[in-house]
Amino acid sequence: LADNQIACAYLTNTTTRTRSQIADLLTEAGMAVRADEVITAAVLTAEYVRDRYPHARCFLVNSGQIAEDMPGIDIVYSSEFDGPRAPEAPDVVL
């Protein structure tokens, strides 16, 4: 596809790996994949939240480290809700 200048994208619903991690795995398997060609659930969720809830504080319920795929999203983690400096409740739960 690349030789013929045909755009390509790889769509996955995983929430435990970043675009970069998936691109690396596919490249190791013999496919030349760039991170910007990978579309994950986190990428689409971030786009949705930016459009529908700009400036929202988002509580991320996830076992993977996917924050790098969610630029522009104010992510709050469960550890931040403990102690005297705990923030107010998040606006969105992801």
Helices and strands as residue ranges (DSSP letters): G 2-4, E 10-11, H 19-28, G 35-37, E 38-39, H 41-52, E 57-59, G 67-69, E 74-76, G 78-81, E 92-93
